[in-house]
Amino acid sequence: MVTPSLACIKVVVRVKGLGEKAQAVVEALKPDDKTAPTWLRVVERVEDGDLVLEVEAPLEKLGSVRNTVNEILEFLYAALKTIEVVSESGKKQ
C-alpha cells in the first residue's frame, strides 16, 4: 500500500491487443509483487485483452519508480518474445 503523502507518482502502461498473452504476462509478474517494498504499489491486470501495468509510489521515490518500470518493460519484452518463439515452434511441429 502506498503511504499517504502530498505528492505521488503513478505510471500506467497499457499494451493493447495482447489477448490471452496479457493474462500469461500478468501471472508471470505476480510473484514479484510479493517482494515489493510497502511504499511501492504495483498492479497488473487485463482489460479487454489489453495488459495494464500500474506503478505508484511517493514522489521522493521517483528514481525507484523509474527503475521498476524499466525492469517491468525488460521482462515484458522477454516474455512476449518467448511466447512468440514458443508459438512459432509449436506451429512447425
C-alpha positions in Angstrom: 0.0 0.0 0.0 1.3 3.4 -0.9 1.8 5.6 2.2 -0.3 8.8 2.1 1.7 11.8 1.1 1.2 15.1 -0.5 2.6 14.0 -3.8 3.0 10.7 -5.6 3.9 9.4 -9.0 1.8 6.9 -10.9 2.9 5.4 -14.1 0.4 3.4 -16.2 1.5 1.3 -19.2 -1.1 -0.2 -21.5 -0.1 -2.7 -24.1 -3.1 -3.1 -26.5 -4.2 -6.2 -28.3 -2.3 -9.0 -26.5 -5.4 -11.1 -25.8 -4.5 -14.3 -24.0 -0.9 -13.3 -23.9 -1.8 -10.5 -21.5 -3.0 -12.9 -18.8 0.2 -15.0 -19.2 2.3 -11.9 -18.5 0.2 -10.9 -15.5 0.6 -14.4 -14.0 4.4 -14.3 -14.6 4.7 -10.9 -12.9 2.6 -11.6 -9.8 5.4 -13.3 -7.7 7.5 -10.2 -7.9 4.7 -8.2 -6.3 5.2 -10.1 -3.0 8.7 -8.7 -2.5 7.9 -5.1 -3.4 8.5 -2.5 -0.6 5.4 -1.4 1.2 5.7 2.1 -0.2 5.5 0.8 -3.8 2.3 -0.3 -5.4 2.5 -2.4 -8.5 -0.7 -3.7 -10.1 -1.0 -5.8 -13.2 -4.4 -6.6 -14.8 -6.1 -7.4 -18.1 -8.7 -5.1 -19.5 -10.5 -6.1 -22.7 -7.4 -8.0 -23.9 -5.0 -5.3 -23.0 -2.2 -5.6 -20.5 -2.4 -2.8 -17.9 0.5 -2.1 -15.6 0.4 0.5 -12.8 3.3 1.6 -10.6 2.7 4.1 -7.9 4.9 5.5 -5.1 5.7 8.7 -3.2 7.2 11.3 -5.4 10.5 11.2 -3.4 10.9 7.6 -4.8 10.9 8.7 -8.4 14.2 7.0 -9.2 12.9 3.7 -7.8 9.7 4.0 -9.8 11.8 4.6 -13.0 13.9 1.5 -12.2 10.8 -0.6 -11.5 9.1 0.4 -14.8 12.4 -0.3 -16.7 12.6 -3.7 -15.1 9.0 -4.5 -15.9 9.4 -3.4 -19.5 12.5 -5.5 -19.9 10.6 -8.5 -18.5 7.6 -7.8 -20.7 9.8 -7.7 -23.8 11.5 -11.0 -22.9 8.2 -12.7 -22.0 6.5 -11.6 -25.3 9.5 -12.8 -27.3 9.5 -16.1 -25.5 5.7 -16.6 -26.2 6.3 -15.7 -29.8 9.1 -18.2 -30.2 7.2 -21.0 -28.4 4.1 -20.3 -30.5 6.1 -20.4 -33.8 7.9 -23.6 -32.8 4.6 -25.2 -32.0 3.2 -24.4 -35.4 6.2 -26.0 -37.1 5.6 -29.4 -35.5 
